Amino acid sequence: MNRQSLLIFLSVFCFTILNAQTKVSGIVKDNSEKTVPFANVVFANSTTGTTTNEVGEFYLQAEENYDTLAISFLGYKTKKIPLKSRVNLNMEITLEEEASKLDEVVIYRGKTSKKNNPAIDILKKVWENRRQNGVKAFKQYSYKEYEKLEFDLNTIDSTVIKNRLFNGMEFIFDYADTNNVTGKTYLPMFINESVNRVYGDNQLGKKKEVLLGNKNSGFSQNRNLIDFVKDIYDDYDIYKNYIKFFDKSFVSPISTTGIDTYNYVLSDSAYIDNKWCYNIIYYPRRENELTFRGDFWVNDTTWAVKNINLETSKDANINWIKQVYIEQDFKVLNDSVFLITRDFFMADFGLNKKKGSRGVYAKRTQLFDDYKFNNPRPESFYQEQVYNPEAQAYDRSDEFWEENRLEQLNKDEKGIYIMLDSLTKTKAFNRLYDLATIAQSGYVEFDGWDYGPVYSTFGFNDVEGIRLRFGGRTYFGQNDPWRIEAYGAYGFEDNKFKYGVSGKVLLDARSRLILSGGNRRDVEQLGTSLTNSTDVLGRSLASSSLINVGDNDKLSSINLSTFAIEMEPLKNFTVRLGANYREIKPASPEFSLDYYVDEERTIVDSEINQTEISTILTYTPGKKVSGYGVERNVVNEEDFPSLFLNYSLGVKDILNSDFNYKKLQFYYNQPLLIGGLGRSNLSIEAGKTFGEVPLGLLSVVPGNQTYFALYNAFATLNFYEFVTDTYAAAHFQHNFNGRIFSRIPLLRELNLRELVGIRGVYGEISEANKSIDASGLLLRAPDSEPYFEYSVGIGNIFKILRIEAHFRGNYFEIPDARSFAITADFGFHF
């Protein structure tokens, strides 16, 4: 079939399946050929409409048939255009100025006044009455929530259809449709429906969601993808100063800070659901900031928002997102309370923001109904369960969905299930799916086990030279009750084979009772973290860095065996009892861990054998997980605080163990989203070792001799530059998300982001621990004053690169001290 025949076929097909829709698109200009941004575009005699964007363009779609389009804006005559067909695209519309009102009306194109502006007067009324609206007006509440998530490929055209990538999957294009916000043709690839009952108590400050049903198609076994889709959408409140999604804080147009960020224009007034409402158009005062444009309707007696739509500015400093569109509808419960009934959120993902570029839509539709109020429940009702598989919720009948959907699926949405179920049975799709899974997880899937992670296959260090690694894990499903992981590695410089193996089993799902154990024999850069890791297979990037600053020969050979039992008595609170045995010795002749074994300091040993028993408490309030197997997927990564407390006991003579000691460690990490100022992260570490121990068991202040960012390490410190038995450290980093650069001409177009940081550590080392050391290293601690360094950097370079310059603050007198360092970090961030 040639291109012309294909387009004719698709046109006939689309007309056939969409014959109950009206679609229009185009651009609005004035008599001088200037575009008219933020003009109202509606189907005549309806409430279905939109506004033109910053360059006067619009797209509007409705399920019903309409024959007239009305376009209006302050200072112009309303223009009505007959629609000759159900699809009218690429229209050019010219508005005429309304001369009789030019003396009365100010036509706003740039910044609007903050004084004597009726739109801002109305906005102030909204602020005064905002606490009286919604479920917050009641002591207790509950409601039913229906949620529909969908992923779509967009900008489907003939070049996509004929692409060899889709050989064997051509039937999927029969299900293509047109997006009612952007006007792009899209192809559904994933759909997930859920029904929840939500309970809340404003007096107790508690909220609970009970999953009644869940249904999906497309990637139903890929838990990571499903969780990613759900984590896109944070709960947001338009009445708050900031609306958060994609780890960014956008200024809300309803907020008290809005008048410094947006221009407001009182555009219209009309009855909506028998309530007189005012229409206010808003748009950003400045470019490149995290802002919206759109309009909202406000009731004239309760001063509550009846309807609002928000569309991100095209130049907003956010990666991989071409557009975000939000629409919320509220209903009147009584004269003083408005409740949300519908919330629609759509994100247009793309590699760039060019108008015709292809990408993916992520859409969420939420509907709310069956509100009930002031039914108190005991506080115990809101206690979150540690074990909550809700297996029955994932196997609901068709009758359940017919009864509980608050909005029935349209014909195209029903077809998604059929198309996706057929798609997953094709070999061509499964090949693409496997490639995407490898890129996302790092593992190559086989029947019952996975090979990987593939990103660890290659490494290099001064001891091993070129290092090759291969490994894998068992994997039968996302809720496996047990898992085994193993790897092998070989260094071509030391000609030695290394390995690691670990396993864990879930004994009781309700208490999350897990047994785990493993053994690892490998080369490792010790002292890259103050807080001990319990991961037997863990390995620091510093152990395999391709490029280093100075010599990187202070590596150790370690033989580590661990056994632990852990449980979760309360939600997100874990108790772990463990034991480990370590054999530590230098991995190269240039490095020594020697220590004296007699009081006369005449006998030296170069290997440490140590048995240790530990009790670890971990608390992560606000962490969201999915699944109920031995390993669960964290949904909101880096979005919650973490607290860690470890008490370890070194026991001498058990398994030839060498030392008695006690060690106490504390760690606290807190991500901070500071409104429009960006995102920060604060971490605090403290610890003390009681008893005499050699260098290999002391707390080394983590230096970084690589050119890559290492978490909670000091970039201008060399390895083993500071050694302590008592320490306290703090790290603070802030990302302004481009707030400063967005105000600088030329720079604003690059969407760069400003980074600042400061970190410091204070520590001591006892004379007793110094006296048993025979390594030849000069053991010093930052005890005269805290060591500190600070950094400045630029992020979002080419959207994936962050470069930071680090400056040492003191202790310049130390031999080979580095006063300056550069680190880089790669990653995909919004």
N, C-alpha and C positions, 0 to 999 in steps of 0.2 A: 504494500500500500504506500503510494507516494505521500509527500507532506501535505499537498493540497487536499487529497482525498481524506487523509487522516483528520485534518482540521475540520472538514465538512462533516465527517462522521461525529467527531466530538461535539461540534456545535449542535447537531441534531440530537445527540444523546443528552447533552446538558439541558437543552430546551425541553426534552421529554420528561426528565426527572425533576426539573425545577419549574414546571409550568404553573406552580402556585406561588411563585416568588416575584418580587419586584426589585430590580437592582439598578442603581444609578451611580455614576461617578463623574468627576470633572473638576474644573477649576473656576473660581469666582474672581472677576476683576471689576474695576470701575471704569469710568469713561476715559481716564488717562492711561489705561492698560496696566495700572498697578493692581497687584493681587490684593484681595480683601481677606485677611486672616480672621478667624474666629467668628465668621458669619454663621447665622442659623440656617440650617438646611433641614426641612421636614417634609414629609408627605402630607399634603393638604388634608384637613379634617381628621388628623390623627396626632398622637403624641410621640410617634416614631420619628426621630431625627438625630442630627449630629451637628458638629460645628466644623468649619474648614480649619485646616492646620495652619502652621506659620507661613506657608507659601500659598495659601488659598485653595488647597486641594481638599477633596472630600470623597468619601465612598459611603453609600447608604444601602441597606438591604432590609427587606421585610418579607415575612412569610405570606402576607396578604397581597392582594392585587390593588395597586393604586394607579390613578391616571393623571395626577397632578403633583408637581413638586413646587414648594414655596421656599424662597430664599429671602432673608431679611437681615438687616444690620442697622444700627443707629445711624441716622443721617442719610439713609438711602431709602428709596421706594421699595416696598415689598414686591418681589417679582414672582409670578406664578407661571410655570411652564408645563404645558400639556405633555404627557408621556405617551408617545406613539406606540410603544411596545413595552413588554415587561422588563426588558434589558436595554438600558440607555447608558452607555459608557463613554468616557472621554468628552463630556459635554463642556462647552465654553460659555459661561454665563456672565453677562455684563450688567451691573447694577447702576442705576441712575441716582444721582444725588437729589435729595428732597429739599429743593430750594426754600420752600416756605418755612422750614424748620431749622435752617442753617444758623439763624440767630439764637435759637433756643438750645440747640444740641451741640455738644462738643464731641467730635469724632475722634476716638482714642486710637492711635496707632502705636505710639511709644509709651513712655511712662505716664501713668495717670496720677492725679493729685491724691495725697493722703488726707487733705482737708476738703470739706464741703463736697464729699463724694458720697452719694446716697448708697452706693454698694457697700462701702465700708461702714456706714451707719447701720445697715442691716447685719453686716458681719459681727459688729459689736453686740447686737442683740442675740446672735447665735451664741457668742461666748458666754453671755450672762445666763443663758438658759440651758447650756449643754448638759449639766449634771441631772437635769430632770428628764432626760430622754433615755430610752432603752431599758435593758434589764437591770441596770444599776439603780433604777428608781424603786426596786422592790427588795424586801429582805431576802427572799429566796425565789428561785425561778427554775424552770425546766422547759425544754423545747425539743422538737424533733429536727434533725439536721440531715439533709440529703446532699451528698457531694458527688460531683462527676469530674474526673480528671481525664484529660485527653492529650495525647501527643500527635502532631500532624507534620508531615513533610509539606513545605509550602513552595509556591512559585512553580507549580507543575505545568510544564509546557511540552511542546512536541520534542524538543531536544532531550528532555528528561525521559520521556516515554520511549524514545528510540535508543537510549543509552544501553550498551551491552550489560551494564551492571544489573539491569532488570530482566535479562533473558530468563525465561521460564516463570516470570512473575507478572506478565503483561496484564493478567486479569485484574490486578489490583487497581488499575487506572479507571475501571468502571465505577469505582467508588469515590472518585474525586469530586470535590465540591468547592464552593467559593466562600471565603471568609467574610462575615458581615461587618467587620471592622476595617480591614485593609483592602478588601476586594481581590485578594490573591487567590488563585486556585490552590487547594491543598488536598493532601491524601492522608486520611487517618491511619495511624500506626499503633496506637495504644489507647485503651480506654479502661478506666477503673471507676466503679460505682461503690458508694458506701452509704449506709444509713446509721446514724448515731442518735442516742438519747443523751442530751446534755443537761446536767444538773449543776446548780450553783447556789452558794450561800454568801451574800455580800457581808453579812455580819461576821462570819467566820473567815471570810477571804478564801473560800475553797471552791474548787470546780472539779467536776468529774464527767468523763465521757464514757458511755457504754456502747460498744460496737454491736449493732443489731444484725448487720449484714454487709458483706463485701463481695464484689464480683468484678473480675477483670479478664481481659483477653489481650493477646499480643505477646507480652513478656512476663507471663504470670509467675515463672520460676526465677526471674532475675530480681531478687529482693533489693539489691543495691539500686537498680534503676527505679523501682517503685518508690523506694524511700527517698531517692533524689527528687522525684516529681513532687512528693508530698512535702518535702522540706523546702521547696521553692517558696511556698506560701506560708509566711508567718501570719499569726492573727494580728490584724491591724485595726486601728480605730481612727476614723477620719477626724474625730474631735481632739485627738492628741496632737502635740506639736510636730511629731515626726511619724512617718509611715515607713516601716522597715520591711524590706525584702531584698534578697540577693546580698545580704550582709551590708546593705547600704541604708542610710537614713535620708528619706526624701521629706522635704518640708511640706506639711499638709496645708492645702489652701484654706482650710477651716481653722487653722491654728492661730494663736495669738501673735505668733511671729510672722504670720503670712503677709502682713502689710509691708514688711521690709523686704519681702522676697517676690511678691506678685503684684501685678496691676489688676485692678478690679473694675468692671463696667456693669452697671445695672442695665440689662438688655431687654427684659420683657416681664409681663405679669399675666397670669391666667389661672383659671380654676383647674385643679388637679384633684380628682376624687372628692369633689365638692368642697375643696379647701383652696382659698385664694393664696397663690404662691408667687414669689418673685424669682426671676431668673437672673443669675449673675455669671458673667463670663470672666475668666481669669487667665492670665498668661505671665510668664516669668519676666522679671525686671532685668535679669542679666543672663548671659549665655554660659554654657558649660557647667552649670550647677545642677544639683540633684533636685529637680523641680518637675512640676506637671503643667499642663495646660488643659482647659476644658471649661465646663460650666456646672452649676448646681442650682436646684430649685429649693427655696426656703418658704415655709408656711408663715403667714403674716400674724398669727396669734401665739403659736407655741414657739416660733422661731427655731423650729427643728428642720433639718435638711430632709427633704422629701425624696430627692433623687440627685445623684452626683455622678459625673464621669471624669476620670483622670487619665491623661495620656502623657507619658514621659516626653520631655523635650528631645528632639532628635540629636542635640549636641550634649546631652547629659553624659557625664563622665562615668560610664558603666560599660564594661567589656562584654562582648559576645551577645549583647542585647540590642536589637534594632529599635524595639518599641515595647512598652508595657501599657496595657489598657485596662482600666478598672471601672466598673460600673456597679453602683449600689442603689437599691430601692428600699424605701421604708413605708410602713403602713401606719395609719392612725389607730391606736388602741382606744384612746379617749382624748379629751381636749389637751392633755398635758404630756402624753406619752406616745412616742413614735418607736416602732420596733422594726429592725431590719428583716426583710422578707427575701431579698435576693442579692447575691454578691457574685459578680463575674470578674475573673482575673485572667488576662491573656498576656503572655510574653512571647515576643517574636525573636527567637535565637538566630544568630547568623555570624559568619566569620568576619563580616564587615557590615557597615551601615548603608551601603549603596542601595538605592531604591529597588533595583531589579534583581538583587542577589538572592540566592536561595537559602533556606534555613529550615527551622523547626518551630512550630507553634507549641507552646505548653499552655493549656487552658484549664481553668477550674471554674465550675459553676456550683455555687452553694445556694440552697433554698431552705428557709426556716419556717416552721409552722407548729401548730399545736402547743402554743405557749401556755404555761401554767405558773401561777405565782403564789408566794407566801404559804408554801407547804414545808414546814421545818422538818429536817432530818438530823439524826445524831451525827456528831463529828466523825464517828467511826465509819459512817457511810462513805465519807470522802477519802478514806485511807486507800492509797493506791496499792494494788496487788503486785507482788513480786512476780508471780506466775499467772499469766493471763493469756493462754493460747487462743481462746475464743474460736476453737476449731469449727464449731457448728455455724458460726457466722459466715464462713467461707463456702458453705454448701447449702445456700438457700434456694428454694424452688422458684420457678417462674411466677407462681401465684404470689409469693412473698414480694417480689419486685413490682408486680402490677399493683399491689396494694400499698406499698411503702414509697414508691417513687413520687416525690412531690411535683415532678414535672416529667411527663411521659417522653420517652425517646422518640425523636422524629424518624422518618423513614430512613434517612441517611445514617443516623446513629445506630439504628437496629442492624443495618447492613455491615457496620464495623465488626460486630462479633462474627458474622459469617465470613467476611473477608479475612480477618486476622486468623481465625481458626484454620482456614484453608492455606493461608500464607505460611504458617509454621510447619506445614507438612511438605513444603517444597525444598528441594536440595539447594537451589540458588539462594533462597533466603537464609537457610541455616548456615551457609558458608559466610555470608555477610554478618550474621549474628555472632558467629564464632570469632570473627576478626574484631568486632566491636567489644566482645566480652574480654578478649585478651588485652586490648588497649585499656579497658576500664579496670580490670582486676589484676592484670599481670600474670594470669594463669591460663594455660592451655588445657581445655577440658577434654577428658576422656571418660570412659564408662567406669564410674566409681572412684576415679582419682584425677587429680589435676597436676600438670607439670608446671613448675615455676618457683618463685616469681622470675619471669624472664629478664627483668631489669637488673637482677643480681648476677647474671651469668658471667660478666666480665669485671675484673678489678685489678688494682695494682698497688703495691707498697714496696718500701725499701727492702724488706725481709723476704717476701714471697716473690717479688718481681711480678710478672704477669700471672694473674690468678683466674682460673676457670671454675665455675660453680654450677652444679646441677642439683635439682631437688624436686620435691612434690609433696602432695598432701592427699589424704583420702577425702572424697566428697561424693556423697550419695544424694544430698539434698540440703536445702537451706536450714533445716531443723535437725541435722544429724545429732544423735545423743553422744557420739564419740568422734574423735578425730586424731589422726596420726600425721605428723609432719617429719620430713627428713631431708638432709642434703649431704652432698659430698663435694669437696673442693680440692684443687691441686695447684701448688705454687711451683712455677718453673725455675725460680731462683733457689729456693731451699729444697726443692725436690721432695716435698713432703705432702702426704695426703691428709686432709682434715675432714671432719664429719660432724653432724649434729642430728639428733633424733629426739622428738618429744611426742607426748600423747596426753590426752585428757578425756575424761568420761563424766557425763552428767548422771549422778546417782539419783537425785531427787529434783524434779523440775520446780516444785512449789517453793523450796527453800534455796534453789540454785546451788545445791551441794555438788561440788565438782572435785574430783581427784585428778592430779596432774603430776607429771614427772618427765625427766629427760636427761640426756647427757650430751655434752659438746666438747670436742677437742679441736682447738683452732688457735689462730694468731689474732690478737686483739690489741687495740690501742686503749689501755685502761686509763681512767682518769678523764674521760670526756663528759662525765656527768657527776654532779655531787650527790644526787639522789639515786640510789641503787636501782637497777632494773631487775625485774623478776622473770624476764623473758629469756629462756635458756637458749633460744636460737637468735637472739638479738645481736646486732653487729653495727658498730658506729661507722658512719661515712668516713671518719678520720682514719679508719683501718685500711681503707682501699682507695684513698684519694689519688688521682692521677698526677696532680701537681701540688707541691708543697712549698712552704716557705722554710728554707733551711733544711737541716737533716731531720728526717722522720724515722729514726731507728730505735726509738724507745718503745718498742712493741713487746708484748708478753705472749708466751705460750700458756694457754689455760686449758685445764681439764676440769670441767664443771658438771656436777651431777646434782639434780634437784628433785625434791618431792614435796608436794603441797596438797592441802585440803582447804577448800574455801566454801563460803556460803554467803547468801544475801538475806539476812534476817528482816531487813527493811528495804523498801524501794530505794535503789541507788546507793545503798550502804553495804559494803562488802568487808567480810572478815576473812583473813587468810593466814593459816598456820603452815609454816614451811620449814624445811631443813635442806641445807645444801653442803656439799663437800667440794672444795676447790684445791687444785694443785696449780700453783703459779710459779713460773720461772721466766727469765729473759729469753726472748726469741732471737737475739743477735749478740755476738761477742762484744759489741760496742756499748751495750746497755747492761746495767747491773741492778739487781734487787737484793744484794747481799746484806746479811745482818748477823750480828754476834749472838751466839747461843749460850755463852757462859758469862758469868759476872766479871771475869778478868779481861774480857774482850780479846780473847786469843783465838777462839774457834769461830769459823764463819760458815754459814750455810747460804746457798744461793736459791733454794727452792722453798716455797711456803706450802704446807699442807694444813688445811683449815676446815674444821667442821663448824657450822653456824646454824642456829635455830632462830627463827624470826616470827614475829607477829605483826601483821600489816593490816591497818584499817584504812579503807578508802571510801570517801564520800563524794558523790558527784550530783548534787541537787540540780534538778532540771534536765538531766540527761534523758533523751528519748531513744529507746531501742526497739527493734522489731525482731520477731522470731522468738522461739523458745527452745532452741537446741543448745548444745554445749558452747557454741559461739553465736553471739547475736550481733546484728548490724546496728551501729550507732547512726541514728537518723540526723541529729543536729550536731555534727562534729564541730568542735571549737566554739560552741555556743553556750557553754555552761561552766561554772567554776569547778575546780577539782581540789580536794584536800586529801593529803596522804600522810600517814603517821606510821613509822616503822621502829619497832624495838627488836634489836638483834642481840643474840647472846653467843659469843665465841666460846666453844667448849674444848679444852685441852685434853689430849690423850685418847679421845674417841676417834677411831680410824687413823691413829697416829697424828692427830691434830696437834699443832704447835703452840697455840696461844689461848689464854683466857681473856676475854674482854666483854664489854657491854657497849652497844652503840644505839643512839637515839637519833632519829631523823624526822624532819617535818618538811612538808612541801605544800605550797598553796599557789594555785594559778587562777587568775580571774580575767576573762575577756571583758572589755568595757566598750559599749557603743555610746559615744558621747554626742548624741544628737547630730547636729549639722557639722560638728567639728571633726568627725571621723571616728576611727576605731583604735582603741588602745588594748594593750595586754600587759598585765602586771603579774609577776611571779616572785615568790619569796621562798627561800630555802634556809634551813638551819639544822645543825647537827653537832653531836659530840660523841667522841669515842673515849670510854673510860677503861684504862689499862694500858700496858706497854705493848705496842704492836710495831712491826717493821713497815718499811715504805710501801710494800705491796698491799697493806691493809689500811693505810691512812687515807684521808680524804684529800684528793688532789684537786686544786682549783682548776676547772676545765679550761685549758687553753685551746687555741685553734690555729694550727699552722697550715690550713688548707685555704683555698680561695673560695670555698663554698660556705654558706651560712650554716652553723651548727647551733641547734636550739640550746639556749641558756649557757653558751660558752662565751669566753672572752676573746675577742678576735685579735687583740694585740699581745696576748700572753702566749708564750711558748709552752709546749707540753712539759709538765713537772716544774714549772717556774715557781709556783707556790704550792706548798704541801701543808696540810693542817690536820689537827685532831679535833679542833673546835672551830666552827665556821657559822657565818650568817651572810647570806647573799640576797640581792634584789635585782630584778631586771624589769625595765619599763621601756616599752616601745609604742610609738603612736604613728598612725597613718592618717594624714589629713585628707586623703581621698581627693586630692586636686583642688582643695578649697582656695589655696593661695595662687597656684599657677593659673586657675581659671580667670583670675582678674588681670593677668598679664597678657597683652596682645602678642600674637604669634605663638607664645607658649601654650595658650589655652587650646589651640587646635591639636596639640599633640596628646592631650588627655593624660599628662604625666601626673604622678602623685608624690607628695612630699612625705618623707619619713624622718623621724627623729627618734633617738633612743639614748638611754643612759643606764649603766649597770655598775654595780659595785659589790665588793665582798670584804668582809673583815674576818680574820682567822688567827688562830694561835696553834703552836705546836710545843709540847712539853719538852723539857730537857731530857727526861727519861727516854722519850721516843727518839730524840736526836742521838742519844748516846748509844743506842743499840744498832744504829744504822751503819752499815759498812759498804754502802753502794758507791761511795765516792762523789755522789751528788751533794751540792750544798743545799741542805733542807732549810727553807725559809718560809715564813708565813707573813701575810700582810697584817702585822700586829701593831706596828707603830702608828699607822693610820689606815683607814679602809682604802684598798685599791679601787680605782674607778676608771672607767672609760666612757666615752660618749660617741655618738655616731649621727651622721646625716646621710640621707640617701634619696634616690629617685626610683620610684617604682612605676610599673606599667609601661616599661620600655618595650616597644613592639608587642605590648599586651601580655608578655610572658616573663619579662626579665626585671629583676630588682637588683640594683647595685648600691652598696653602702660604703661610705668611708668612715673608718673607725680611728679615734684618736685616744692615745693613752693619756691619763690624767696625772699620774705620779709614778714614783719608783723608777725614774729614768736612769738611776745610777747602777741598776742591775746589769751585769755584763750581757751583751747581745740583746738588750731590751729593745723591743720594737715600739716606736712611737706612733706608727701609722700602719693601717692595714686596709685592704680592700676585699670585700666578699661579694659574691653574687648568689642569687637564688632564682631558680626557674619554677614556674608554676602557673596554672590557669586560675585566675581570680576574676570575679565579676567587678 
